[in-house]
Amino acid sequence: MIEGIGFAALMLTFGLALYGAGAAAYGARTDRPELIESARRAMLFSWPTISISALAIIALLLGSRYDIAYVAKVTNNAMPPYLRVTALWGGQAGSLVFWSWLLAAFASAVSMRKWDRDRDLLPWVTVVCMVTLAFFLALVVFVENPFSRLWITPEGAQLTAFFQPEGARAVIPSDGQGLNPLLRHPGMIVHPPLLYLGFVSFVIPYAFAMAALIVGRSDDGWIRVTRRWTLVAWLFLSLGLIVGGRWAYDVLGWGGYWGWDPVEIAAFMPWLTGTAFLHSVIIQEKKGMMKHWNMLLIILTYLLVLFGTFLTRSGVLSSVHAFAQSAIGPMFFAFIGLTFVISIWFLLKRWGDLRGVNQIDSILSRESLFMVNNFLFIMILAVCFLGVIFPLVSELFTGQTVTVGPEWYERITAPLFAGLLLLMGVAPLSVFGISSWRALRRQLWLPVAISLAVPAVLLITGMRSSAALLGYWLASLVGVVTLYEFWRGASARRRRHGEILPVALVRLAGRNRRRYGGYVIHLGVVLMAFGIIGIEIFQIETQGTLARGERLLLGRYEMVYEGLTRFNTSDGREISRAELSVFKDGRSVGQLFPRSDYYIVSNQPMTIPGVRSTLEEDFYVLLVGWEPIGRDGATFKVYLNPLVNFVWLGGVVFILGTLVAAWPEREQVPVRRRAAHAQAMPAGD
């Protein structure tokens, strides 16, 4: 019954998506406003209908309906209720429904905005949103149906289908397979939804950009309309990447937060183009420049969202994050190709209309530096893209799959990231229009002098890594320049309004949230840069097998193996947990309990590190092997991760800055309206 309601709602939403796209396009071509309005209502009602499908899946998951193939695959009796709910996005079919549910929610929200000034864009925004929704729903309805049941044919073969095959009988297993152990973590509650929110949100700016191209509008109206959508998409994608890094640090046993895994990179690539877009739209709004570039960036971001989703779900690449091999790969690839061709065709068609009204007058102007900034982002994107597709290309031409490792990515991207840090330190002090080296030097000399104190102190205290000294200087320069900009603006406001410095600072940021929110983001990047340099350059590690009572040394730390305990849990795990005493500089600093969880039903292990964490460093221990009980030997892999917690601290500051930049500003009442209103007020009011 529940599965029937869910599938019917899914089909209804699919029909609404097809009707909305068709009615909007036909209404625009034939100038029939009633059809366009009907399409808008179809877009509006797509979210309530698909919500019924999503709720039906959740009901089946919570109800242990193991006769439903999807439920049997992603849940079992040992899973708690909260993990059963998160299983909605823990498997292929459910995650596609969740993706579609989010898109329908955003499309419905867009349909309710005031369209008075952008009535010409409405039908084509509807077309883009509904075509994208229809595509994802087609994958669900025709390939990955979450409501299909398990059947056994008279010959004994097991199959899945929504309708009962002739002669087949239903199968009702007593238990399910359950989620992959890596997904049974609190990060599962927030990480995938955050990434999906980031991915799906970028559909809206793309839809407005394509609508502007189709109707031939060359102004920046579509950018103003979608500015907050883009910031929200970027916020969610940033949050997803940061939370994903923490999740990897906790459960993957990498000893770090980032392993240049293909699916990690797939989420990182649209973030790169989205970041470049957020920078370059400032130039279009202020100077009327870079219109071609911004259109290309938002198209590329949308395509990379589709490409990342394709990599995760097609099974073409091996990854700890990817779903299994699936038949949706060819359909996804065809949709990406068709979208690329149509988008580029409209862009080329309107190319002449998108010429800027100004041009770059100085190589040191802010618009010029922003262009270089975007170039570096695209270079990093190119490195990531080549690294991800290289296994596919090598297999195509040689028959062998050849992959590139983290060292390859780090060696090539490190200078590019250093260049971005340098620009973050220089660009805020440049000006729009004509900027000379003399004027820029006058602004730069004091921040440079102050920031050089950091590598000087590090050099005196014994640091000899030239890469680390350069990185810390660049990060310090960004921090000093950013704080200098806050101080300069707040001091000017204090002199003008007589406010105390903290009040002036808060009101300054409130008056220009986009600018000063961006500066807070830069401070977050500085903190993250300190952490990344620390763990990438100064991380040390060792491995050893210890008998009970033996010691292992790493840096200033010493650990003593006290023993191993093995026990079973009520949720179907067999746990092997080591007990370690940890000392730093000869002084006891506590105990750690690294363990290995073996999931009996799914026959899969998961390693949980023991971590002694301070702001200065993490002492990070993995239990990688052990002898049978009675021999009391165990093997450990141990990492010392300097400054890694600056990555998480910087991430928090980063997100706060994004919230400041995206926070809605109170609409200002024009002076003339206020004066007229004051004159009309009765005396004494």
N, C-alpha and C positions, 0 to 999 in steps of 0.2 A: 504493500500500500504506500509506504513512505517513498520507496524508490520510484513508484509510478508517478507520484506527485512531483518528485524532484526532476524526473526526466521530462515530464510534461512542461514544467516551468522552464526547463532548459531549452526545449524546442520553441516555446513561446518567445523567449528572449532572442533566440536565433532568428525567428521570424520578424520580430521587432527591429532587429539590427539590419536585416536585409531590406525591410520596408523603409526604414528611416533613411538608409543610404540612397535607395532608388527614388523615393518621393522627394527628397531634398534636391537631388541632382535634376530630376525632371521639372520640379517646381521652379528651380533657378533658370533652367534653359527656356521654359515656356512663360516665365514671369507670372507664376500663379502663387501668390502669397499664402493661400489657404493650404496648398500642398506643403509648403515650407513649414508652416505652423504645425501641420499634422506630423511632419517628420520630427520637429522639435519635441513634440509630445511623446512620440515613440522613443526618442532618446531619453526623455525624462523618466518614462516608465520602465526602461530596461533594467534599472537598478532594483526596484521592488521585485520584479519577476525573477531575476537571477538570485536575489537574496533567498527566495524560497528554495532554490536548488542547493545553495550553500548550507542553509539550515537543515535541509533533508540529509545531506551528507554527514553533517555533524551529529544528527540524531542517529543515523546508522552506525557511526563510529562509537558513540557513547552506548548504544544498545547492543554492541558486540554481535552485529549481524554478519557472521562469518560466511553466510551463503552469498554475500556480495563480494565479488573478487577484490575490489579495492580495499574493503574493510579487512579482509583476511590477509592482505599483503602488508598493511601498514600498522595494524594493531594486534595485540594479543591480550590474554587475560591478566597478565602481570602489569600492564601499563596503567598508571594512574589516570584519572579523568582529564587532567590538564594536558597530558601528552596525547591523549586520544583526540582532543580538540585540535591541537597543533598538527596532528596527522593530516588535517585538511590540506596543508601545504607541504606535507612530508613525502608525498608520492607524486608521480607524474600527472595522473588524471585530476587529483584534487588540487594540485598547484595551478593547473591550467584554469580550473573553475575559479580559484581564488584570484588569479591574475585578471580574469574576465570580470569578476565581481568588483574589483577595485577600479578597473577601467569604466565599467558601467556607472559606478558611484561618481567618478570625476566627470564623466560625460553628462550625467544628470545634473550635477552642480553647475556645469557650464551652461546647460540649457536654461537655467533659472536666472542667469545674469540679465541685466538691462541691455538690450540690443539696439537701443535707439540710434546710437552713433555708428554702429557697425552692422547694420541690418544686411548689408551686402555680403558680409563674411559668414553670416549664420548658416546658409545652406551648405557651404563647402566645409565649414568646421564640422557640421553634422555628418557629412559624407565621410570625411577622414576618420572621425571617431567611430562611426558605425561600421565602416569597412574593416577597421582594425578589430573591433569587437566581434564582428561576424567571422573573421578568420580564426580567432582563438576559439570561438564557440564551435566552429566547424571541426577543429581538431578534437574537441571534447565529444561532440555528437557522433562523429563518424570513425574516430580512431581510438580515443582514450576515454571511453564512457565510464564514469565512476559508478554508474548504477547497474552495470552488467553483473549477472549472477554466474555462479559456478555450476557447470553441468557435466555429466558423464554420459557418453554415447553408449549404445549397446555393445560396441567393440571395446569399451573400457577406456577410451581416450577422454581426457579432461579438457574442457574448453570453456570460454567465457562468452556470454551473449546476453543481451537484454531480454530478447524474446526466446522462448523455449524452442530449441532445435527439435526437429522431428525425431521421435524415439528416444530422446535424451531424458535423463532424470536429474533432479536437483541434488546438489551436494551441500551438506551443512557441516563443515568441520567443527570440531570441538574447541579449537584454538586457532589463533592466527600466527603469522610469521613475526609481526612486530616491526617497529622502526629500526633502521640502522642504528647501532649503538652510538655512533657519532652524533646522531640527531636527538639523543635522549639527554639533553642538557638545557639549562635555562635559556641559553642563547637561542635555542630553537623557537622560543616564544616570540622573540623580537627580531632576530637577524633576518630571516627570510621575508617577513612582512615589510621591514624597512627597505630592503632592496627592491621588493616589488613595488612599494609606494614610490620609490625614486624612479624606477623604470617607467611605470605607468604614467606618472605625472608629466614626464617629458612628452607624452603623446599630445597633450593640450597645446603647448607652444608650437609643436610641429604642425598641428592641425590649423592653427591661426596663420602660421607662415605660409602653408600651402594655399589656404584660402586667399591670402593677400596676393600670391602669385597668380592664382587662377583668375581673380577679378581684375588684376592689373594695378593694384595699389602699391605705390612705391614709397609711401610715407612710412614713418616709424610707429604708426598707430597700433599695429599688431604687437610690437615690442612693449609698448606701454600697457596694453591690455594683459599681456602674459608675463610681465615682469615678476609678479609675485608667484605665479605658477612655477616659473623657472627657478626662483629661489627656493620654493618649497620642495620641488623635485630634487634640487641639488642638496638641500638639507637632508632629506631622507636618504639619498644615495650616500652622502658622506657618513651619516649615522650608521647605515648598513655596513659600510666598509670598516668603520672603527669597531663596531660591535663584532663583526666577523673576525677582525684581527684578534680581539680579546678571546673569542671563542676558540680560534685556532691555537692561541697560546695556552689555553686551558686543557684542550683535549686531544690535539693532533700529535703531540710529542715531537714537534719540530724544534723545540727549544727557543722558538721565536714566534712572532705574530704574522709573518708573511713569508710564503715560500715560493712566490711566483708560480703558483698553481694556475693552470689554464682558465679555470672558472673564476678564480680571484681576479685574474687579468681581464676577463670578460666583463666583470662589474666595474673595473677600474677605467676601462677605455671610454665609456660614455661620460664618466666623471671628468676625464681630461678635456673632452670637447665641450662639455657643459661649463666647465670652469673657464675655458677660453672664451666661450660665448658670453658669459656674464661680464667678462672684462671688456670685450669689444663692443657690446651694445652701448656701453657708456660713451664710447667715441661716436657712435651713430647718433645718439640722442643729443650730444653736445655740439658735434661738428658736422653732422650729416654725412659722415664717411663710413666706409667699410660695410656698405649694404650688401654687396655680393658675398663678402666674407661671412657675415652673420647668417644669411640665408643658407650658405653652404654648411656652416657649423651646426645649425639646428637640424638640418636634414641628416647630416652625418651622425649627430647624437641619436636621433630616432632610429637610424639604420643600425647603429651599434647596440642600441637597446634590443632590437630584434635579433641581431647577431649573437649577443650574449645569451639571450633566451634560447636561441637555436643550439648553441654549444652545450648548454646545460642539459637540454632535453633530447637531443638527437643521438647521444652516445658516440659521436664521432671522435671525441677525445677522451683519454683516460684521466680521471680526476677524482679525488676523494669527495668532491662536491656534486658531481654529475649524477643524473639519473641513468637508468639502464638503457640499453639499446632500444630504440623506438622507431616505429614506422612513420612518425611525423616529420622526420628529417627532410625527405624530399619536398614535402608540402611547404615546410618552413623556408627551405632554400629558394624555392620558386617564388614565394611571397616576397622575400627579401629582394630578389632580383627584379621582380616586377615593380616593387616600390622604388627601388633605386632608379630604374629607367624612367618611370613617370615623374619622379621628383626632379631629376636632372633635366628632363625635357622641358618642364615648366620653368625651371630656373634659366635655362638657355633662351627660352622664348621671351622671357622678361628681362634678359641681361641688360639690354640697352636702357630700360626704364630705371634700372637700379644704380645708375651712375651717381656718385657722390657730388655734393655741391661744393666741397672743399677738397684740398689735397694737403699732403704732408709738406710743411714748409721747413722743418728743421729735423735733423737726425736725432737731436736730443730732446725734442718735444715729447710731451706725455703721450700723445697719440702714436708717435713713432716707437716709443718704448713699449707701449701696449701691443703694437704689432709684433715686435721682437718677442715679447712674452708669449703671444699666441703661437708664433713660429716654434718656440721651444716646446710648448704643450703638444703641438702636432708632431714634432720630432719624437717625443716620448711615446706618443700614440703609435707612430710608425714602427718603433722598436717593439712595442708590446704586440702589435698586430702580426708582425713578421715572426716573432717568437711563437705565437699561438698557432699560426697556420703552417709553420715549418714542418711539423710532423706529417700533416696531410700532403704537403707538396712533395716531401721526400718519399712518402709511400707511393704517391702517384707516379713519380718518375723513376724510382729505383726499386720499388717493391718492398723497401724496408722503412720502418718508422724510426726516424731520428729526431730526438728531442733536444732542446737547449735547456741548460740548467740555470739556477739562480745567478751563478757567477757571470754568465753572459749578459743577462739583463742588468746586473749591478754595474758591470764594467762600462757599459755603453750609456746607461741612463745617469750615472753619477755626475758627469760634467754638465749634463742638461739640467739636472736639479740644482746644481750649484749656480748655473746661469739664472735660473728662476729666482733663487734667493738674492742674487746680486740685483736683479731688476726690482724685486720687492723693496730693496733698500734705497734704490736710486729714484724710481718712478714717482713716489709721493712728493719728492722735492722738485720735480720738473714742473713745467707749466704747459698749458695748451697753446698752440700756435708756434711762435718763434722762440726758441730757448737756446741760449749760448752756453758754451762750456764755462765761460767766466762766471756767469750767473749761477750755474749749477754748482760749480766748485765752491762758490761763496756759501751756498747752503749746505754743502756736503762736508766741509773740512772738520767741523766740530763733531758731528756724529761719527765720522771715520776715526778721528783721534780717540774718542771715548771707547768705541768698539774695539780698537786695537789693544786696549788694556787687557781684554779677555785672553787672546792668544799669548800675550806677553806673560801674564801670570801663569798660564798653563805651561809655557816653555820653561819658566823659572822653576816650576814644581816638578819638572822632569818629563813632560810629554814631548815626544820626538816624532810623532806621526804627522807628516806634512799635510796629508789629506784631512786628518782630524783638526789640525790647527786652522787650515783654510775654511773648513766647514763651520767650526765654531765662530770664526771671525765673521763669516757671512751671516750666520744666524744672529750674532750679536749686533751687526750693523742694522739688520731689519728691525730688531727689537728697539734699538736706540732711536732710529728714525721714526718708528711708529709712536713711541712714547714722546718724542720731540714734537710730533704733529699734534698729539693730544695737548701737550703743555702749551704750545704756541696758540692753538685755537682757544683753549680755556683762559689763558692769560689775556688775550685780546677781549674776550667777552667779559672778564672780570673788570678790566679797565673801563669798558663801555657801559656796563650795567651796575657796577659796584657790588657784584656778587662774590661770595667767598669761593675759593677755588673748587671744592667738591661740587657745590651747586652749579657753578659755571660749567664744570665738566659734564655733569648729567644733562643739563639743558642744552649744551652744545651737541651732544650725541643725539638728544631727542629732536633737535632741529634738522639734523642731517643724518638720519639713521642709516641710510645706505652707505654713506662714506665712512662713518665711524664704526658701524658694524663691520665693514670690511677691514678696518684697522684692527679690531678685536680679533677677527679671523687671522690676520697676519701674526698677532701675538701668539695665537694657538699654534700656528705653523712653526714659530720660533721654538716653542717648547717641544713640539713633536720632533723638530730637527735635532735638538739636543739629544733626545732619547734615541732617535734612529742612528745618529752618528755613534753614540755610546755603544749600542748593541751590535751594530754592523762592524765597527772597527776594533772594539775592545772586548768583545765577547770571548771568553775562554771556556774550554770544555775538557773533560776527561772521562774515561770509562774504566771500570774495574770490577772484578769479582771479589767479594768479601765473605769471609767466614764470620760467624758471630763473634763480636768483640773487636774485629779488625777495623782499621781506620783508612780513610781516603782523604787526601789533601787536594785543595784547589784554591789557589790564591791565598787569601787570608783566612779561608774557611777550612774546617776539618770536620768530617762526619764519622760517626761510629755506628756500625751496624749492630742493632740490639736483637734482632730476630724477625721472624716472618709468621704471620697469622693467616690461616685460610678458613673461610666460612661461606655458607650460602645465605642468600637473602630471600625474602618472601616474594620479590618481584622477578625471580628467575635468574639471578646472577650468582656466579661463583667468584668470590673476591679473594685475591692474594694481596695482603697488605704488609709492607715492611715497616719496621720501626727504627728510626734513626735519631741519634742525638747529635746536635749541630753545635759547633764551637766557632767563634770568630776571635782571632788574636788570642786564643787560649781560654776565652771566657764563654761559658755556656749561653747560647741564645735561644734555646728551645728544642723542640722535637718536630720531625717531619714524618709523614706517613704516605709515601708514594705507593700506588697500588695498581693492580691490573684487574679489570672487571671482565669476566667472561660470561657472555649471554648464552645460556644453554640452549634455548629454543632456536635462536638464529645462528648458533655456532660461530659467534663473532666476538673478538676481544676488543677492549678499549683501555688505553693507558691513561691514568690520572696522575699528574705530577704532584710532588710535594714541593711547596714553594715557601721560602722565607723571604718576605717582601719588605723592602724599605724604599724610601725615595731615592736613596743612593744606588741601590742595586737589588737584584733578585738572585737568591741562591736556589736553583731550580734542579730537582732531582727526579729522574725517571727510573722506575723498576722495569728492566728489560728482560730479566730471566732469573730463574731460581732453581735450586736443586730440590729433589724430593725431600719431604719432611724427614728429619733425622740427620741429614747431612748439613743442613743449616747454612748453605751457601747461596748468595744472591748476587746478581750482576746489576750494576747501576750505571746510568749515563748522567753526568752532572754538568750543568752549565752555570756560569756566572755571567749574568746579564746586567752590565752597568747602565744606569739611567733609563731602563726600559719603562719605568712608570711615568717618565716625562711624556711618553707617547700617549698614555691614557689621560694624563692631566691636560696635555695640549689638546687632545680630542674634545674634552669638556669645554675648554675655552673656545675652541673652534666652533662648536655647536652654539654656544652662547652668542658669539659674534654673528652667526647666521640668523639666529632668532631676532637679534637687534635689527639686522639689515632687512629682514622680511616682515617685521612687525608693522601692522597697518598704521599709517599716520593719520592723526585727526585732521579732517578736512578743514582747511583754512577758509574763513568767511572773508570775501573781498572787502577792502576798506570802504568802498562806496556803499556797499550793501549795509555794512555796520553803521555807517553815518546816517543813511536814510532811515534805518530802523530806529536809531536813537532819536531822530527828529520826530518820528511818528509816535513815540512813546508818550503817554500822558505824564504830566509833572508829578513827581513823587513816586513813580514806578521804578 
